[in-house]
Amino acid sequence: MRILHTMLRVGDLQASKRFYCEVLGMKVLREKEYPSGQFTLCFVGFGDEDANTVLELTYNWGTSKYDLGNAFGHIALATSNIYEAVEKIRAAGGKVTREPGPMKHGTTVIAFVEDPDGYKIELIERA
């Protein structure tokens, strides 16, 4: 078994696709509208679904905002140069909520950014 995808409900599909694709560098892998259910599914990721875990962005037509609750934490992405990654995200209009630096009580260098719906994305520096 393996993890296939994580689903996030989004309030503005175009803004979410822009963030995940233009700001974070993912690609739209597939997208389909379901008129009878009034929703659209858009799968994005860094590689093909056959070999990579991806994100499923679910847009329920007519719903522009969700209560994120307090159970979900974040999505983590690895990067080889966290400072460069944060600057690229910032230059592309992304919201940086924690500047790069060592994690509290540790030495791993992390940063946090936020998507248009407020979901947290953790960047972790890996060689």
N, C-alpha and C positions, 0 to 999 in steps of 0.2 A: 504494500500500500504506500501511497504518497499523498501529500496535500496537493490538490488540484488548483484551488483558488480561494480567495477571501472575497466576500461580497460586501460592498459598501453602498448604502442608499445615498443618492446625491440629489441635491435640489436644483442644480443647473448642469445638465449633462455637458453642454459645450464648455463651460468654465472648468469643469472637472477634467474633460479630455485635454484642454489646453494645459492645465497644471501637470497632469501625469505625463503627457507626451512632450510638450514644449519646454516645460520647466524641469521635469525630472528625467526626460529622455526615453520614456517608454514608447511603445507603438500600439496603435489600435490593431488588435488581432482579428476581431470580428465584432459585428454589431447587428442587432436585429430588433425591429419594432414588433410589438404584439398588440395590435389595435383592439382585439376583443378583451384583453386584460388591461389595456391602457397603461402599458409600461414599455420601456426600452432597456435592453441589456447590451452593455458594451464591455468587452473584455480587453484589457490592456496589460502589457508586460514588456520585459526586456528580451524575451525570446519566445519561441514557439511553445504552445501549450502542451505539446507532447513530451517536452523535456523540462519545462519550467513551471513554477508556481506563478499564477497571474492574479490580477484583481478583476473582479466583476463589478462594474459600476451599474447600479440599478437605478433608473430614473422612472419613478411613478408619476405619470402625467398629472400635472396640476398640483403637485406637492413640491413646494420650494424650500422647505426647512424641516429639519428633524431635531428632536431632542436626543443628543448623543449619549446621554446617560453617564453612569460612572463606572461601568464594568469594563468597557473596551479601553485598552491602553494605547497601543500604537502599532504601526507597521515599521519594521526595521529594514534599512537598505545599507549594504556595504559599499564603501568608496575607498579608493587608494589615497586620495588627497582630499581630506574633509574641508580644508580651508578654501581650496579651489572650487570644490563642489558648492559650498555655501555661497561663494561670491557669484557663481554662475546662476544659482537659484535666485539670489537677490536681484541680479541684473535682469533676469527674465520676469521679474515681478512677483516672485514667491515671497511668502511671509516667513521670516526667520524668527523663531520664538526662543531659541537658546543658541547662543554663539558657540562655536567649537571650543572644546576644552575637555579636561579630564572629568570623568564622571565622579560624582560625589562618592567618597569612600573607595575610590579605585584609580586606575591609571588609564583605562580605555578612553580614547578621545571620541567624544560624541557631540552631536548638535541636533537640534529639533527644528523642523519646519512644519507648516500647517497648510492643509489643502483648503479649497474654497468653502468646504462645509465644516471646517474646524477639526477634521481628523488629524492626529499627530503622526508625523513621519520622523523616525529617528534615523539619523545618519551615523554610521559607525565606521571609523577609520580602520581599514585592514590593509596590510602590506600586499 
